[in-house]
Amino acid sequence: MFDGHKKRVVCMWFPRLASDRVLRARPIDAPFVLTFNQKSTDRIYCLNRQAEALGLHRGMSFADARAFCPTLVSQPARPDLDARFLSTLRRWATRYCPWVGREGVDGLVLDVTGSTHLWGDEAAMLDDMRLRAQRAAITLRLGLGDTRGAAWALAHYGGTTGALAPLPVAALRLDTATITALQRLGLRSIGDLATRPRAPLARRFGPDLLTRLDQALGHLQETINPDPDPPHYGVRLTFPDPIGLLPDVMAATARLLATLCDKLKAQEAGARKLMLTLRRVDQGSQQVELRLASAMRDPARILPLFERGLGSVDVGFGIDVMRLQAVVVEPLPVQQIGTVSPRQPDQLNDLISRLGTRIGLENIQRFLPADSHIPERSFSIAPAAFSDPDSNWISHRPRPLRLFAPEPIGAKGAQPPARFRWRRMALTTGRAIGPERIAPEWWLEDDNWRSGLRDYWKIDTREGRRLWLFHTPQNPGWFVQGEFI
C-alpha cells in the first residue's frame, strides 16, 4: 500500500549528455570526444563509450588522446546547446511527476512521491525510464532514495537502490579537497563518516560536510525547485459562427494582437516573427506569416502589416478558429521616458516591415562600416532588419559616395594630370588634394591590388566633376575609382 508520508526521490544522471546530444543527430561508429580549451590547451570535455574503453577520460589532454588513438573523432564542445538539451529532457521527465529540477549540468532530480503507483510500482517506473532513454540513444543512470542526497549518491556511485553506508564519501557531493582530506584520515565511506563524533568533524571541515551527510541520511530536508515553464506566446479565438469578410478577420486579429502584446509586455519582450493560423469550417487551414524589422509589441503598429496577407487568404465557407503565435521573440525592456524625446527609429522599422512583406526582409539591405583601409573593403552589406546601424563611419580622409571599379585614363607622371579624358569627357584639373597613400593588405588575396601601392588624389575639375583618382607607382598608371557628389 502506498504510504503518502514517505518521500521518494529519483535522480537521473546523464554521464554522456554532451556526446549523446551530438551522436543522436549524427551517429559515429568510432571513438568520439568533445573538446574544450583550458589555459591554451585542448582537453576532453565529454566522450562516448568507445573512447572510454580505450582508456581516455575527461580532462585528458587532447594531444595525448590522439597519441593513444590516432583515429579519434572530435568536435568542439557547446555547453550552451547541452544546457538546452537538458531543458528538453526536463520537460520530458515531467511525464513521471510535476516536480522536476536540475541536478548540476548533467542531471535531473524528480520528487516522485505519490506518482509511482501510476506506473504500477517503483521498479516499473524505473524500467520505463531506462527503456525510453535507451530508445533515444541516451545514456542514463538512475538512483532512487528517500532523500535527494541519497538518490544522487546511488545514481553516481551505487545501484538504483541500496544502502548508503558502503558508498564512498565522494557520494556526499563534496569538493575534491574535502574528499582527499577525509581519505587521508581513513574515512573512506559514508558509514565510516556517520559513526565518527560530529564536533571534531565540524571543527576541521566546517558545517558543509555535516550538512551534506544529514541531507543524504534524511536528517535535514532538501527542497526540489522545478524550473519554471517558459512563457507561451500564443493566443486563440473561437467563433460561434464562421466569419469570412476581411473587416471581420482584421477585427479578430486586432483582439488577438491586444492579448498577445499584453503577454509580451509582461515579459518585457517583443515579437520578431508572428504566425497567424486560420482554420476553416471544412477543417482546412491557412497561415499568414509576418516578419518584423525590429522587436515590436504595439498592436496599432503591427495590425496594418497583416492586411496584405489576410487579403489573399481563401476563407472558403468561413473561419471558425484563429490562432496567433509569436514564433521568434526578442528582449524588449521598458525604457525610461525623459523630458526630451529621443530620436526613435520606429518609423524606419515600420517602413522596412511593410516593404519586407512585399519583397522579403532579406532584400532590404544597408551598408555597414568595416575595419579596413582598402576602399573596396571598408563596408559590408547586410539585411537592414537583422543588423544594427549603431556603428559610426570613421575615416580620416573624405571618401566618395559613389565607388566603382577602377577605370584607366590616359595620363602619365606621378603628379595629377592637368587634362585627361574620362568616359568620353575632356576634363581639366582645377584643384588637386593629396596624395593619400594606401598599401595593400598583404594577408588577403585580392587581384585588384596586386599592382602594389596606390596614391589617391581628390580632383576638382573645372567642368564640375569631383573625382577620386589614384596613381600606381610600381606600374605607372592613373585610374578613376569614385566620384564625390
NUTORFI-731135 format. One line per 2 residues: number of its first residue (from 1); for each residue z, x, y of C-alpha. Coordinates in steps of 0.2 Angstrom, whole numbers, plus 5000, padded with zeros to 4 digits. Example, Ala and Ser with C-alpha at 12.3 -4.5 7.8 and 13.67 -1.06 7.14 Angstrom:
1) 5039,5062,4978  5036,5068,4995
REM end
This chain:
1) 5000,5000,5000  4996,5006,5017
3) 5011,5012,5027  5007,5008,5045
5) 5021,5020,5052  5014,5036,5043
7) 5002,5046,5054  4987,5053,5046
9) 4975,5066,5055  4959,5073,5049
11) 4952,5090,5056  4933,5093,5055
13) 4929,5111,5056  4910,5116,5058
15) 4911,5135,5054  4892,5137,5057
17) 4890,5125,5071  4878,5136,5081
19) 4867,5142,5067  4867,5125,5059
21) 4860,5117,5075  4846,5129,5076
23) 4842,5129,5057  4842,5110,5057
25) 4827,5110,5069  4818,5125,5061
27) 4824,5129,5043  4823,5148,5039
29) 4825,5154,5021  4832,5171,5026
31) 4847,5179,5034  4849,5172,5051
33) 4861,5176,5066  4863,5171,5084
35) 4867,5185,5096  4876,5186,5112
37) 4878,5201,5124  4895,5208,5127
39) 4898,5223,5138  4879,5228,5137
41) 4880,5227,5118  4872,5213,5107
43) 4884,5206,5095  4883,5192,5081
45) 4889,5175,5088  4886,5165,5073
47) 4877,5167,5056  4871,5157,5041
49) 4877,5159,5023  4864,5171,5018
51) 4869,5183,5031  4887,5182,5027
53) 4883,5186,5009  4876,5202,5014
55) 4892,5207,5022  4888,5203,5040
57) 4901,5195,5051  4904,5188,5068
59) 4907,5201,5082  4897,5214,5072
61) 4885,5224,5082  4868,5218,5080
63) 4861,5235,5079  4872,5238,5064
65) 4867,5222,5056  4849,5226,5057
67) 4853,5243,5049  4861,5233,5034
69) 4847,5220,5034  4830,5225,5041
71) 4823,5208,5038  4837,5199,5048
73) 4830,5185,5059  4839,5182,5076
75) 4839,5171,5091  4850,5172,5107
77) 4865,5160,5107  4865,5145,5118
79) 4884,5139,5119  4878,5125,5131
81) 4867,5117,5118  4881,5120,5105
83) 4893,5110,5116  4880,5096,5117
85) 4878,5096,5098  4897,5095,5096
87) 4897,5080,5108  4884,5072,5097
89) 4895,5075,5081  4910,5067,5091
91) 4900,5051,5093  4895,5051,5075
93) 4913,5054,5070  4919,5038,5079
95) 4912,5028,5064  4928,5033,5055
97) 4940,5030,5069  4940,5027,5088
99) 4952,5042,5092  4941,5057,5090
101) 4944,5073,5101  4938,5090,5102
103) 4946,5105,5092  4941,5120,5101
105) 4922,5124,5102  4918,5121,5084
107) 4929,5107,5078  4935,5089,5079
109) 4951,5080,5076  4952,5062,5071
111) 4968,5051,5071  4963,5040,5056
113) 4980,5031,5055  4976,5013,5050
115) 4957,5017,5046  4957,5025,5029
117) 4959,5008,5020  4942,5003,5027
119) 4934,5016,5015  4945,5012,5000
121) 4957,5026,5002  4958,5044,5010
123) 4948,5053,4996  4934,5041,4998
125) 4933,5043,5017  4933,5062,5015
127) 4919,5061,5002  4909,5051,5014
129) 4911,5064,5027  4906,5078,5016
131) 4891,5068,5009  4884,5064,5027
133) 4887,5082,5033  4878,5089,5018
135) 4863,5077,5021  4862,5083,5039
137) 4862,5101,5033  4879,5104,5042
139) 4892,5115,5035  4909,5105,5036
141) 4927,5110,5031  4940,5096,5031
143) 4959,5096,5032  4970,5080,5031
145) 4988,5080,5035  5002,5071,5044
147) 5000,5081,5060  4986,5089,5070
149) 4993,5106,5066  4993,5103,5048
151) 4976,5096,5047  4969,5111,5057
153) 4978,5124,5045  4972,5115,5030
155) 4954,5115,5036  4954,5133,5041
157) 4965,5141,5028  4968,5129,5014
159) 4961,5115,5004  4958,5097,5010
161) 4976,5093,5007  4991,5103,5001
163) 5007,5111,5006  5008,5122,5022
165) 5021,5135,5016  5009,5146,5006
167) 4996,5147,5021  4996,5162,5032
169) 5004,5162,5049  4987,5163,5057
171) 4985,5144,5051  4998,5140,5066
173) 4984,5143,5079  4992,5159,5086
175) 4985,5173,5096  4979,5189,5087
177) 4993,5199,5094  5007,5187,5088
179) 4999,5186,5071  4999,5205,5069
181) 5017,5207,5075  5023,5194,5063
183) 5014,5203,5048  5022,5219,5053
185) 5039,5211,5051  5034,5204,5034
187) 5032,5186,5040  5015,5183,5032
189) 5016,5164,5028  5022,5148,5036
191) 5035,5147,5023  5042,5164,5027
193) 5042,5160,5046  5051,5142,5043
195) 5065,5150,5034  5070,5163,5047
197) 5083,5160,5061  5074,5152,5076
199) 5084,5161,5090  5078,5178,5086
201) 5060,5172,5085  5061,5163,5101
203) 5068,5179,5110  5055,5190,5103
205) 5039,5179,5103  5043,5166,5116
207) 5043,5147,5114  5024,5146,5109
209) 5027,5152,5092  5041,5139,5088
211) 5031,5125,5097  5016,5128,5085
213) 5027,5129,5070  5036,5112,5075
215) 5019,5104,5078  5012,5109,5061
217) 5028,5103,5052  5029,5086,5062
219) 5045,5090,5072  5035,5090,5088
221) 5022,5077,5092  5004,5082,5097
223) 4993,5070,5105  4974,5067,5102
225) 4964,5064,5118  4947,5057,5114
227) 4933,5062,5126  4928,5048,5137
229) 4911,5040,5133  4898,5045,5146
231) 4893,5031,5159  4879,5020,5154
233) 4867,5017,5167  4859,5001,5161
235) 4859,4983,5166  4852,4967,5158
237) 4847,4950,5164  4843,4935,5153
239) 4834,4919,5159  4837,4902,5153
241) 4819,4898,5157  4805,4910,5157
243) 4798,4917,5173  4781,4924,5177
245) 4777,4924,5196  4778,4941,5205
247) 4791,4935,5218  4802,4929,5204
249) 4801,4945,5194  4804,4955,5210
251) 4819,4944,5214  4826,4948,5197
253) 4823,4966,5199  4832,4966,5215
255) 4848,4958,5206  4847,4972,5193
257) 4845,4986,5205  4860,4980,5215
259) 4871,4980,5200  4864,4997,5194
261) 4866,5005,5210  4884,5000,5211
263) 4887,5009,5194  4878,5024,5201
265) 4888,5024,5217  4905,5023,5207
267) 4900,5039,5198  4893,5047,5213
269) 4876,5049,5205  4858,5044,5209
271) 4843,5040,5199  4828,5051,5197
273) 4819,5040,5184  4820,5022,5181
275) 4813,5011,5167  4811,4993,5168
277) 4808,4983,5152  4801,4966,5152
279) 4802,4956,5136  4791,4941,5135
281) 4794,4925,5125  4782,4930,5112
283) 4794,4945,5108  4781,4957,5116
285) 4787,4969,5129  4781,4979,5143
287) 4788,4994,5153  4787,4999,5171
289) 4792,5017,5174  4797,5023,5191
291) 4799,5042,5195  4808,5046,5212
293) 4806,5061,5223  4824,5063,5225
295) 4840,5055,5218  4842,5038,5225
297) 4854,5023,5224  4849,5012,5238
299) 4842,4996,5232  4832,4992,5248
301) 4823,5009,5246  4819,5008,5228
303) 4814,4990,5226  4797,4991,5236
305) 4792,5005,5224  4792,4993,5209
307) 4780,4981,5217  4764,4991,5212
309) 4769,4992,5194  4775,4974,5192
311) 4759,4968,5199  4749,4975,5184
313) 4761,4968,5171  4754,4955,5159
315) 4768,4942,5158  4759,4931,5145
317) 4769,4915,5143  4784,4921,5153
319) 4798,4933,5153  4815,4929,5147
321) 4824,4946,5147  4823,4960,5159
323) 4832,4977,5157  4834,4991,5170
325) 4840,5008,5165  4842,5024,5174
327) 4834,5037,5162  4837,5053,5172
329) 4852,5054,5183  4857,5067,5195
331) 4874,5070,5205  4873,5062,5222
333) 4890,5065,5230  4896,5055,5245
335) 4893,5063,5262  4904,5063,5277
337) 4896,5054,5292  4899,5063,5308
339) 4896,5058,5326  4879,5067,5327
341) 4867,5060,5314  4859,5075,5305
343) 4840,5075,5301  4838,5065,5285
345) 4823,5068,5273  4824,5051,5266
347) 4808,5045,5274  4798,5060,5267
349) 4806,5057,5250  4801,5039,5251
351) 4783,5043,5255  4782,5056,5241
353) 4789,5042,5229  4776,5029,5235
355) 4762,5042,5233  4769,5048,5216
357) 4767,5030,5209  4749,5031,5213
359) 4743,5049,5209  4759,5056,5200
361) 4773,5066,5207  4766,5082,5200
363) 4751,5081,5210  4760,5081,5227
365) 4764,5099,5230  4772,5110,5243
367) 4771,5129,5247  4787,5139,5245
369) 4791,5157,5250  4790,5170,5238
371) 4798,5188,5238  4783,5198,5240
373) 4775,5208,5255  4757,5205,5247
375) 4749,5191,5257  4742,5183,5241
377) 4759,5183,5233  4770,5178,5247
379) 4770,5160,5242  4771,5149,5227
381) 4765,5131,5224  4777,5119,5216
383) 4778,5100,5215  4787,5093,5230
385) 4798,5081,5220  4805,5094,5210
387) 4808,5108,5222  4819,5110,5237
389) 4812,5117,5254  4828,5124,5259
391) 4822,5142,5260  4815,5149,5276
393) 4799,5159,5278  4804,5177,5283
395) 4790,5188,5290  4792,5202,5302
397) 4774,5201,5307  4764,5185,5310
399) 4754,5178,5296  4738,5167,5297
401) 4739,5148,5292  4723,5150,5284
403) 4722,5163,5270  4707,5166,5259
405) 4699,5179,5248  4694,5195,5257
407) 4676,5194,5265  4667,5210,5269
409) 4660,5213,5286  4648,5227,5291
411) 4659,5239,5301  4664,5257,5300
413) 4678,5268,5306  4696,5267,5305
415) 4698,5258,5321  4694,5239,5323
417) 4675,5237,5327  4670,5231,5344
419) 4657,5220,5337  4654,5213,5320
421) 4647,5198,5311  4656,5186,5300
423) 4650,5170,5292  4633,5172,5302
425) 4643,5173,5318  4642,5188,5330
427) 4659,5191,5337  4666,5203,5350
429) 4684,5210,5349  4694,5206,5364
431) 4711,5212,5358  4717,5221,5343
433) 4735,5221,5337  4740,5233,5323
435) 4739,5241,5311  4752,5234,5298
437) 4750,5245,5283  4753,5236,5266
439) 4755,5246,5250  4750,5238,5233
441) 4764,5233,5221  4761,5246,5208
443) 4771,5237,5195  4760,5222,5195
445) 4742,5221,5188  4730,5215,5202
447) 4712,5219,5203  4711,5214,5221
449) 4722,5228,5226  4715,5242,5216
451) 4707,5249,5232  4724,5255,5237
453) 4732,5254,5254  4727,5241,5267
455) 4729,5242,5286  4730,5224,5293
457) 4724,5220,5311  4726,5204,5321
459) 4710,5202,5331  4707,5190,5345
461) 4688,5188,5348  4681,5183,5365
463) 4672,5169,5356  4689,5161,5352
465) 4692,5166,5334  4708,5174,5330
467) 4706,5183,5313  4716,5194,5301
469) 4706,5209,5297  4711,5224,5286
471) 4704,5241,5283  4705,5251,5266
473) 4707,5270,5270  4704,5276,5252
475) 4687,5266,5250  4682,5264,5268
477) 4678,5246,5272  4683,5231,5283
479) 4687,5214,5277  4692,5197,5284
481) 4706,5188,5274  4713,5175,5286
483) 4712,5165,5302  4726,5161,5314
485) 4725,5143,5321
REM end
